[in-house]
Amino acid sequence: MWQNLRLYFSHLPTASVGVAFIIMSMVFGAWITRIPDIKAQTGLSEGELGIALLGIPVGGVVMMLFMSSLIHRFGAGKVTWISSMVYIISLIPPAFSSDLVTLTATLVLMGVSGGAMDVAMNAAAATIEKQRKKLIMSTSHALFSFGGMVGAGIGSIVVGLGVSTLMHFVVNAVVLMI
């Protein structure tokens, strides 16, 4: 296992894709730990929160319709990089949401950027597999799972320490962008 990870991270394009997988799930891990706080902040009922949460998959599905054209035009690497920056930043606006409309709108943005990032980073991994004739997809997805655990773990600790949602999201975004 460790040798596989060493080989994975010794190739810069592969390592870059791996970092994208980690980042995507760390953002989502941070987000899910704050859903109860966002619900309380907005005063939404459970049903209204459910409607707002639909913004993420709706935004993702809509964006996925355009991904083939974007990747063909700009390349999977560039689309991964741009969408990852937008996805990281999209973590912050939900902290400012005050009602169903603003929360849903911010989650649609998260879904659009996350959907773009998801397709682009998987396309980049598939391209690397084809070029190098080495399988990296399973390790990439394992890194995604690892990032989710780290993001949710850190989020849980931060929530327990009483750090505000906005501070949590801003610090998370700054660290992940670096």
KOLTORMI-260472 format. One record per residue: residue number from 1; x, y, z of N, C-alpha, C in turn. Coordinates in steps of 0.02 Angstrom, whole numbers. Last residue first. Layout:
N
REC   pos      n_u      n_v      n_w     ca_u     ca_v     ca_w      c_u      c_v      c_w
REC   NUM        X        Y        Z        X        Y        Z        X        Y        Z
...
//
This chain:
178
REC   pos      n_u      n_v      n_w     ca_u     ca_v     ca_w      c_u      c_v      c_w
REC   178     -221     1366      -36     -147     1366      -35     -122     1299      -57
REC   177     -351     1324      -28     -328     1359      -89     -252     1361      -93
REC   176     -356     1267       99     -363     1224       41     -341     1259      -24
REC   175     -342     1383      180     -294     1327      184     -297     1284      121
REC   174     -457     1456      141     -389     1484      133     -337     1428      132
REC   173     -561     1367      177     -552     1388      107     -481     1415       96
REC   172     -543     1358      317     -541     1299      275     -526     1318      203
REC   171     -567     1492      351     -501     1462      364     -493     1400      321
REC   170     -703     1500      310     -652     1544      282     -582     1514      292
REC   169     -769     1401      387     -769     1398      314     -715     1441      283
REC   168     -743     1446      519     -725     1379      497     -719     1376      422
REC   167     -803     1573      516     -731     1567      528     -706     1498      504
REC   166     -939     1535      493     -903     1577      446     -827     1571      455
REC   165     -967     1458      609     -970     1428      542     -930     1469      492
REC   164     -857     1483      749     -914     1501      707     -909     1467      639
REC   163     -810     1358      866     -789     1405      814     -849     1420      769
REC   162     -830     1265      967     -873     1324      965     -852     1377      914
REC   161     -769     1146      972     -733     1202     1003     -773     1266     1002
REC   160     -855     1068      896     -849     1055      968     -815     1111     1006
REC   159     -822     1117      770     -890     1128      797     -888     1120      873
REC   158     -692     1068      762     -703     1140      760     -773     1157      788
REC   157     -717      929      761     -676      959      815     -690     1034      819
REC   156     -790      919      643     -820      898      707     -782      928      766
REC   155     -695      962      548     -757      998      558     -790      982      625
REC   154     -602      859      558     -583      927      578     -645      968      592
REC   153     -686      755      509     -654      752      575     -634      820      600
REC   152     -720      799      382     -773      790      432     -744      786      502
REC   151     -591      802      324     -633      861      325     -688      857      378
REC   150     -549      667      341     -511      722      371     -555      785      377
REC   149     -647      599      267     -637      584      338     -601      641      374
REC   148     -625      657      142     -689      665      175     -685      651      249
REC   147     -495      612      115     -509      683      122     -575      697      157
REC   146     -521      473      103     -476      499      155     -489      573      168
REC   145     -599      472      -13     -627      449       51     -586      474      110
REC   144     -504      519     -103     -566      556      -94     -597      536      -27
REC   143     -412      416      -98     -392      482      -72     -453      527      -61
REC   142     -488      321     -163     -469      309      -93     -448      375      -61
REC   141     -490      378     -289     -552      375     -251     -540      358     -177
REC   140     -355      361     -322     -385      427     -322     -448      428     -280
REC   139     -345      223     -320     -308      261     -270     -336      332     -265
REC   138     -426      195     -432     -445      170     -366     -408      207     -310
REC   137     -356      262     -537     -424      282     -517     -442      258     -447
REC   136     -239      220     -588     -235      266     -531     -304      282     -503
REC   135     -148      106     -680     -213      119     -649     -204      163     -588
REC   134      -52      151     -818      -53      130     -748     -120      150     -720
REC   133      -19      211     -939      -36      139     -938      -30      110     -868
REC   132       -2      344     -952       49      308     -914       40      232     -916
REC   131     -116      380    -1029      -49      401    -1048        5      358    -1015
REC   130     -223      323     -957     -213      306    -1028     -141      322    -1049
REC   129     -211      385     -833     -209      312     -839     -193      290     -910
REC   128     -228      518     -872     -164      496     -845     -157      420     -849
REC   127     -363      512     -909     -312      531     -958     -243      508     -936
REC   126     -423      482     -786     -429      435     -842     -377      449     -896
REC   125     -392      599     -716     -365      535     -693     -368      483     -749
REC   124     -467      691     -791     -394      698     -787     -362      633     -765
REC   123     -595      643     -766     -570      642     -835     -494      648     -835
REC   122     -600      670     -629     -604      600     -652     -579      593     -724
REC   121     -593      808     -635     -539      772     -602     -540      698     -620
REC   120     -713      839     -707     -647      857     -733     -591      817     -701
REC   119     -818      792     -624     -809      765     -692     -738      778     -717
REC   118     -791      869     -507     -797      796     -505     -784      766     -574
REC   117     -797     1003     -550     -735      975     -523     -735      899     -525
REC   116     -932     1012     -588     -878     1024     -636     -813      993     -613
REC   115     -992      987     -464    -1006      943     -522     -952      950     -575
REC   114     -944     1096     -390     -926     1028     -371     -938      978     -427
REC   113    -1004     1202     -458     -931     1198     -456     -908     1128     -436
REC   112    -1141     1167     -439    -1113     1181     -506    -1037     1172     -506
REC   111    -1151     1155     -298    -1163     1098     -342    -1134     1107     -412
REC   110    -1123     1285     -256    -1081     1230     -233    -1089     1169     -279
REC   109    -1232     1348     -320    -1163     1366     -338    -1115     1310     -317
REC   108    -1334     1288     -245    -1331     1275     -318    -1261     1292     -343
REC   107    -1307     1344     -122    -1294     1272     -131    -1296     1252     -205
REC   106    -1346     1474     -141    -1275     1461     -127    -1259     1387     -136
REC   105    -1484     1453     -165    -1441     1483     -217    -1367     1469     -204
REC   104    -1524     1402      -41    -1530     1361     -101    -1485     1388     -156
REC   103    -1499     1513       41    -1463     1450       52    -1466     1407      -10
REC   102    -1587     1609      -12    -1514     1621      -14    -1475     1557       -2
REC   101    -1712     1542        7    -1690     1563      -60    -1614     1573      -61
REC   100    -1723     1518      147    -1725     1463       99    -1695     1483       31
REC    99    -1606     1630      231    -1672     1601      218    -1666     1546      165
REC    98    -1479     1673      246    -1526     1692      298    -1595     1662      288
REC    97    -1304     1638      224    -1374     1627      207    -1421     1643      264
REC    96    -1172     1642      252    -1207     1706      252    -1282     1698      238
REC    95    -1128     1515      235    -1122     1543      303    -1158     1610      309
REC    94    -1136     1492       98    -1190     1467      142    -1187     1495      213
REC    93    -1011     1557       50    -1077     1589       47    -1132     1559       90
REC    92     -900     1459       70     -910     1517      113     -981     1547      109
REC    91     -889     1361      -26     -903     1340       43     -923     1400       86
REC    90     -845     1416     -142     -918     1406     -134     -937     1382      -65
REC    89     -708     1407     -137     -738     1471     -119     -814     1463     -106
REC    88     -697     1274     -185     -671     1292     -119     -705     1357      -94
REC    87     -753     1290     -312     -784     1246     -264     -761     1262     -193
REC    86     -661     1374     -374     -729     1398     -364     -764     1356     -311
REC    85     -550     1289     -373     -546     1354     -339     -616     1381     -325
REC    84     -600     1184     -450     -582     1171     -380     -576     1237     -342
REC    83     -617     1243     -575     -676     1221     -537     -660     1207     -464
REC    82     -481     1265     -608     -528     1321     -601     -588     1301     -559
REC    81     -429     1130     -607     -400     1183     -566     -450     1240     -554
REC    80     -512     1064     -700     -507     1040     -631     -482     1096     -586
REC    79     -484     1137     -815     -552     1138     -788     -553     1114     -715
REC    78     -349     1101     -831     -368     1172     -820     -438     1177     -790
REC    77     -363      960     -849     -321      989     -797     -341     1060     -780
REC    76     -443      941     -963     -467      919     -897     -427      951     -840
REC    75     -466     1074    -1081     -426     1020    -1051     -448     1004     -981
REC    74     -544     1163    -1152     -492     1189    -1108     -446     1137    -1078
REC    73     -629     1087    -1240     -603     1153    -1260     -542     1174    -1218
REC    72     -659      969    -1172     -632      966    -1240     -599     1032    -1260
REC    71     -713     1022    -1056     -651      983    -1052     -619      979    -1121
REC    70     -828     1086    -1109     -777     1124    -1073     -710     1087    -1070
REC    69     -898      977    -1167     -876     1034    -1208     -821     1073    -1174
REC    68     -921      899    -1052     -886      871    -1110     -858      927    -1153
REC    67     -998      985     -967     -929      966     -952     -890      938    -1011
REC    66    -1129     1016     -974    -1083     1058    -1012    -1010     1034    -1008
REC    65    -1196      932     -889    -1219      935     -958    -1169      972    -1003
REC    64    -1147      960     -765    -1120      902     -799    -1141      899     -872
REC    63    -1225     1067     -722    -1157     1080     -746    -1129     1021     -785
REC    62    -1343      998     -684    -1345     1050     -737    -1275     1061     -765
REC    61    -1293      918     -581    -1321      887     -642    -1322      937     -699
REC    60    -1253     1016     -486    -1206      968     -515    -1230      938     -579
REC    59    -1374     1081     -455    -1318     1119     -486    -1268     1072     -519
REC    58    -1440      970     -398    -1468     1004     -457    -1413     1043     -493
REC    57    -1359      937     -287    -1363      891     -344    -1393      923     -406
REC    56    -1376     1066     -215    -1311     1037     -233    -1317      988     -291
REC    55    -1512     1091     -195    -1473     1136     -237    -1407     1106     -259
REC    54    -1563     1008     -100    -1569      986     -170    -1530     1030     -217
REC    53    -1555     1084       14    -1501     1036        0    -1504     1007      -70
REC    52    -1678     1150        8    -1616     1187       -3    -1558     1141      -21
REC    51    -1763     1043       41    -1769     1076      -24    -1705     1114      -40
REC    50    -1718     1016      171    -1714      965      119    -1718      994       49
REC    49    -1755     1135      233    -1684     1118      228    -1674     1065      173
REC    48    -1894     1118      227    -1862     1173      190    -1787     1160      181
REC    47    -1906     1008      314    -1928     1003      244    -1896     1057      200
REC    46    -1861     1062      435    -1825     1005      404    -1844      997      331
REC    45    -1864     1242      420    -1891     1178      444    -1851     1122      412
REC    44    -1741     1368      452    -1780     1325      406    -1807     1265      443
REC    43    -1663     1465      511    -1729     1452      538    -1773     1408      495
REC    42    -1533     1491      479    -1584     1512      431    -1655     1504      458
REC    41    -1466     1439      591    -1454     1509      569    -1510     1534      524
REC    40    -1506     1305      592    -1525     1350      647    -1519     1423      627
REC    39    -1446     1264      471    -1518     1256      482    -1542     1303      536
REC    38    -1313     1288      502    -1344     1326      447    -1420     1322      454
REC    37    -1295     1192      601    -1286     1263      617    -1319     1307      564
REC    36    -1317     1070      531    -1361     1090      586    -1355     1164      605
REC    35    -1209     1081      434    -1279     1083      413    -1325     1100      472
REC    34    -1076     1066      466    -1108     1129      483    -1182     1134      463
REC    33    -1028      949      417    -1026      958      489    -1063     1021      512
REC    32    -1037      966      280    -1087      924      313    -1086      932      389
REC    31     -926     1052      250     -995     1074      241    -1043     1032      282
REC    30     -814      971      273     -824     1032      313     -898     1054      310
REC    29     -836      875      173     -834      855      243     -844      914      290
REC    28     -823      955       59     -888      925       74     -891      903      148
REC    27     -688      986       70     -738     1040       69     -806     1011       89
REC    26     -634      857       63     -624      897      124     -674      955      127
REC    25     -667      818      -66     -702      786      -10     -690      822       56
REC    24     -584      903     -141     -656      901     -152     -692      872      -91
REC    23     -455      874      -92     -485      939      -81     -561      936      -88
REC    22     -435      742     -141     -434      756      -69     -470      822      -54
REC    21     -439      764     -279     -487      718     -248     -491      731     -173
REC    20     -329      851     -292     -397      874     -310     -450      830     -277
REC    19     -226      766     -257     -240      823     -214     -310      850     -229
REC    18     -230      681     -369     -244      655     -302     -261      710     -253
REC    17     -190      768     -469     -258      741     -471     -277      714     -402
REC    16      -58      787     -425     -104      844     -430     -177      821     -432
REC    15       -5      659     -438      -10      689     -372      -59      748     -372
REC    14       -8      651     -578      -48      605     -538      -58      633     -468
REC    13       84      753     -614       13      756     -636      -33      710     -595
REC    12      204      705     -541      170      768     -526       98      771     -552
REC    11      236      558     -463      222      584     -530      178      646     -522
REC    10      239      516     -334      303      534     -365      295      561     -435
REC     9      116      475     -288      134      544     -276      202      564     -305
REC     8      119      339     -331       64      384     -351       86      457     -345
REC     7      228      286     -263      229      290     -336      176      339     -362
REC     6      177      298     -133      240      331     -151      245      339     -227
REC     5       64      217     -141       55      289     -130      119      327     -148
REC     4      128       93     -161       81      117     -211       71      193     -203
REC     3      197       82      -42      235       87     -104      191      114     -160
REC     2       92       67       46      133      127       50      174      137      -12
REC     1       40      -59        0        0        0        0       43       63        0
//
